[in-house]
Amino acid sequence: MSTDAEERKAQLKKLNARATQAKMDLHDLSEELPTNWENVLSVAQRCHDAHAQLMEARKAAEQI
């Protein structure tokens, strides 16, 4: 495996872990509602951004 391929794989793994953690944070927050309701938008935005980055990286990796 080339260095570029290894770097892409490591980056995808990192982005996947970040997206998974964001999903879990959003899930946990939803279970605690109405406690911490003020954080819903920021946690949801972080989750959205993490998944958008992951999907973009996956699409780019498929094109190589």
Secondary structure, 3 states (H helix, E strand, C coil): CCHHHHHHHHHHHHHHHHHHHHHHHHHHHHHHCCCCHHHHHHHHHHHHHHHHHHHHHHHHHHCC
